[in-house]
Amino acid sequence: MIILGLDPSLSCTGWGVVRVEGSRITHIANGQIKTDAKTPLPDRLAYLDTVLAAVIADHAPSQAAVEEVFVNDNPQSTLKLAHARGVALLGCARAGLTVGEYAPRLVKKAIVGTGGAAKEQVQAMLRILLPGAKVAGADAADALAVAICHANHRPLR
């Protein structure tokens, strides 16, 4: 099974693809979709959709996992995150993928063992869980963590 993990954001959406064979999880690919803050919102969302569709076409995942929205102190930031998350969910649904949704604390707990883990702890565990994987950045690391969380929770779903 191939799982696409997504860490949606309007400025930089991370994506990660893993293969699951029994209890073994291997890295396939990861990356980040960055948009220009000076570009109008509809164009940024369209770009995110186009690149995400290409990632799905390139890697042919059978399932997807998307991080849930967390509420920021800034309501505008939360709304922008929700827009990007909506594009991610739509893109996955359009491709016919089953989508799991996970809270950030659950993702951290699945990878590190505690929901309050720092990003650096998640990235350190990813180096152990996916040896040799070259991670494109923090958002891609978060997306790989979401994919692994989905793989680990899949039997429970």
Contacts in CASP RR format, 6 or more apart in sequence:
PFRMAT RR
TARGET T0000
AUTHOR 0000-0000-0000
METHOD contacts of the structure
MODEL  1
MIILGLDPSLSCTGWGVVRVEGSRITHIANGQIKTDAKTPLPDRLAYLDT
VLAAVIADHAPSQAAVEEVFVNDNPQSTLKLAHARGVALLGCARAGLTVG
EYAPRLVKKAIVGTGGAAKEQVQAMLRILLPGAKVAGADAADALAVAICH
ANHRPLR
1 19 0 8 1.000
1 20 0 8 1.000
1 21 0 8 1.000
1 62 0 8 1.000
1 63 0 8 1.000
2 17 0 8 1.000
2 18 0 8 1.000
2 19 0 8 1.000
2 20 0 8 1.000
2 28 0 8 1.000
2 59 0 8 1.000
2 60 0 8 1.000
2 61 0 8 1.000
2 62 0 8 1.000
2 63 0 8 1.000
3 17 0 8 1.000
3 18 0 8 1.000
3 19 0 8 1.000
3 20 0 8 1.000
3 61 0 8 1.000
3 62 0 8 1.000
3 63 0 8 1.000
3 64 0 8 1.000
3 65 0 8 1.000
3 147 0 8 1.000
3 150 0 8 1.000
3 151 0 8 1.000
4 15 0 8 1.000
4 16 0 8 1.000
4 17 0 8 1.000
4 55 0 8 1.000
4 56 0 8 1.000
4 59 0 8 1.000
4 61 0 8 1.000
4 63 0 8 1.000
4 64 0 8 1.000
4 65 0 8 1.000
4 92 0 8 1.000
4 97 0 8 1.000
4 147 0 8 1.000
5 15 0 8 1.000
5 16 0 8 1.000
5 17 0 8 1.000
5 18 0 8 1.000
5 64 0 8 1.000
5 65 0 8 1.000
5 66 0 8 1.000
5 143 0 8 1.000
5 144 0 8 1.000
5 146 0 8 1.000
5 147 0 8 1.000
5 150 0 8 1.000
6 13 0 8 1.000
6 14 0 8 1.000
6 15 0 8 1.000
6 16 0 8 1.000
6 52 0 8 1.000
6 64 0 8 1.000
6 65 0 8 1.000
6 66 0 8 1.000
6 67 0 8 1.000
6 88 0 8 1.000
6 92 0 8 1.000
6 143 0 8 1.000
6 146 0 8 1.000
7 13 0 8 1.000
7 14 0 8 1.000
7 15 0 8 1.000
7 67 0 8 1.000
7 139 0 8 1.000
7 140 0 8 1.000
7 142 0 8 1.000
7 143 0 8 1.000
7 145 0 8 1.000
7 146 0 8 1.000
8 14 0 8 1.000
8 66 0 8 1.000
8 67 0 8 1.000
8 81 0 8 1.000
8 84 0 8 1.000
8 85 0 8 1.000
8 86 0 8 1.000
8 87 0 8 1.000
8 88 0 8 1.000
9 80 0 8 1.000
9 81 0 8 1.000
9 84 0 8 1.000
9 139 0 8 1.000
10 35 0 8 1.000
10 41 0 8 1.000
10 44 0 8 1.000
10 45 0 8 1.000
10 48 0 8 1.000
10 80 0 8 1.000
10 81 0 8 1.000
10 83 0 8 1.000
10 84 0 8 1.000
11 34 0 8 1.000
11 35 0 8 1.000
11 37 0 8 1.000
11 80 0 8 1.000
12 32 0 8 1.000
12 33 0 8 1.000
12 34 0 8 1.000
12 35 0 8 1.000
12 139 0 8 1.000
13 32 0 8 1.000
13 33 0 8 1.000
13 48 0 8 1.000
13 52 0 8 1.000
13 84 0 8 1.000
13 88 0 8 1.000
13 139 0 8 1.000
13 143 0 8 1.000
14 30 0 8 1.000
14 31 0 8 1.000
14 32 0 8 1.000
14 33 0 8 1.000
14 136 0 8 1.000
14 139 0 8 1.000
14 140 0 8 1.000
14 142 0 8 1.000
14 143 0 8 1.000
15 30 0 8 1.000
15 31 0 8 1.000
15 32 0 8 1.000
15 33 0 8 1.000
15 52 0 8 1.000
15 55 0 8 1.000
15 140 0 8 1.000
15 143 0 8 1.000
16 28 0 8 1.000
16 29 0 8 1.000
16 30 0 8 1.000
16 31 0 8 1.000
16 140 0 8 1.000
16 143 0 8 1.000
16 144 0 8 1.000
16 147 0 8 1.000
17 27 0 8 1.000
17 28 0 8 1.000
17 29 0 8 1.000
17 30 0 8 1.000
17 55 0 8 1.000
17 59 0 8 1.000
17 61 0 8 1.000
17 147 0 8 1.000
18 25 0 8 1.000
18 26 0 8 1.000
18 27 0 8 1.000
18 28 0 8 1.000
18 130 0 8 1.000
18 144 0 8 1.000
18 147 0 8 1.000
18 148 0 8 1.000
18 151 0 8 1.000
19 25 0 8 1.000
19 26 0 8 1.000
19 28 0 8 1.000
20 151 0 8 1.000
20 154 0 8 1.000
25 129 0 8 1.000
25 130 0 8 1.000
25 148 0 8 1.000
25 151 0 8 1.000
26 130 0 8 1.000
27 130 0 8 1.000
27 132 0 8 1.000
27 133 0 8 1.000
27 144 0 8 1.000
28 59 0 8 1.000
29 58 0 8 1.000
29 59 0 8 1.000
30 133 0 8 1.000
30 135 0 8 1.000
30 136 0 8 1.000
30 140 0 8 1.000
30 141 0 8 1.000
30 143 0 8 1.000
30 144 0 8 1.000
31 136 0 8 1.000
31 137 0 8 1.000
31 139 0 8 1.000
31 140 0 8 1.000
31 143 0 8 1.000
32 136 0 8 1.000
32 137 0 8 1.000
32 139 0 8 1.000
32 140 0 8 1.000
33 47 0 8 1.000
33 48 0 8 1.000
33 51 0 8 1.000
33 52 0 8 1.000
33 55 0 8 1.000
35 44 0 8 1.000
35 47 0 8 1.000
35 48 0 8 1.000
36 44 0 8 1.000
39 47 0 8 1.000
41 80 0 8 1.000
41 83 0 8 1.000
45 83 0 8 1.000
45 84 0 8 1.000
45 87 0 8 1.000
48 84 0 8 1.000
48 87 0 8 1.000
48 88 0 8 1.000
49 87 0 8 1.000
49 90 0 8 1.000
49 91 0 8 1.000
52 87 0 8 1.000
52 88 0 8 1.000
52 91 0 8 1.000
53 91 0 8 1.000
53 94 0 8 1.000
53 95 0 8 1.000
56 91 0 8 1.000
56 92 0 8 1.000
56 95 0 8 1.000
56 97 0 8 1.000
61 97 0 8 1.000
62 97 0 8 1.000
62 98 0 8 1.000
63 97 0 8 1.000
63 98 0 8 1.000
63 99 0 8 1.000
63 100 0 8 1.000
63 150 0 8 1.000
63 154 0 8 1.000
64 92 0 8 1.000
64 97 0 8 1.000
64 98 0 8 1.000
64 99 0 8 1.000
64 100 0 8 1.000
64 150 0 8 1.000
65 99 0 8 1.000
65 100 0 8 1.000
65 101 0 8 1.000
65 102 0 8 1.000
65 146 0 8 1.000
65 147 0 8 1.000
65 149 0 8 1.000
65 150 0 8 1.000
66 85 0 8 1.000
66 88 0 8 1.000
66 89 0 8 1.000
66 92 0 8 1.000
66 99 0 8 1.000
66 100 0 8 1.000
66 101 0 8 1.000
66 102 0 8 1.000
66 146 0 8 1.000
67 85 0 8 1.000
67 101 0 8 1.000
67 102 0 8 1.000
67 103 0 8 1.000
67 104 0 8 1.000
67 107 0 8 1.000
67 142 0 8 1.000
67 143 0 8 1.000
67 146 0 8 1.000
68 85 0 8 1.000
68 101 0 8 1.000
68 102 0 8 1.000
68 103 0 8 1.000
68 104 0 8 1.000
69 78 0 8 1.000
69 81 0 8 1.000
69 82 0 8 1.000
69 85 0 8 1.000
70 78 0 8 1.000
70 81 0 8 1.000
70 103 0 8 1.000
70 104 0 8 1.000
71 78 0 8 1.000
72 78 0 8 1.000
72 81 0 8 1.000
89 99 0 8 1.000
92 99 0 8 1.000
93 99 0 8 1.000
100 150 0 8 1.000
100 157 0 8 1.000
102 110 0 8 1.000
102 146 0 8 1.000
102 149 0 8 1.000
102 150 0 8 1.000
102 153 0 8 1.000
105 115 0 8 1.000
105 116 0 8 1.000
106 115 0 8 1.000
106 149 0 8 1.000
107 122 0 8 1.000
107 142 0 8 1.000
107 145 0 8 1.000
107 146 0 8 1.000
107 149 0 8 1.000
108 114 0 8 1.000
108 115 0 8 1.000
108 116 0 8 1.000
108 117 0 8 1.000
108 121 0 8 1.000
108 122 0 8 1.000
108 145 0 8 1.000
109 115 0 8 1.000
109 116 0 8 1.000
109 117 0 8 1.000
110 145 0 8 1.000
110 148 0 8 1.000
110 149 0 8 1.000
110 152 0 8 1.000
110 153 0 8 1.000
111 117 0 8 1.000
111 122 0 8 1.000
111 125 0 8 1.000
111 126 0 8 1.000
111 129 0 8 1.000
111 145 0 8 1.000
111 148 0 8 1.000
111 149 0 8 1.000
112 121 0 8 1.000
112 122 0 8 1.000
112 125 0 8 1.000
119 138 0 8 1.000
119 141 0 8 1.000
119 142 0 8 1.000
122 141 0 8 1.000
122 142 0 8 1.000
122 145 0 8 1.000
123 135 0 8 1.000
123 138 0 8 1.000
123 141 0 8 1.000
126 133 0 8 1.000
126 135 0 8 1.000
126 141 0 8 1.000
126 144 0 8 1.000
126 145 0 8 1.000
126 148 0 8 1.000
127 133 0 8 1.000
129 148 0 8 1.000
130 144 0 8 1.000
133 144 0 8 1.000
135 141 0 8 1.000
135 144 0 8 1.000
END
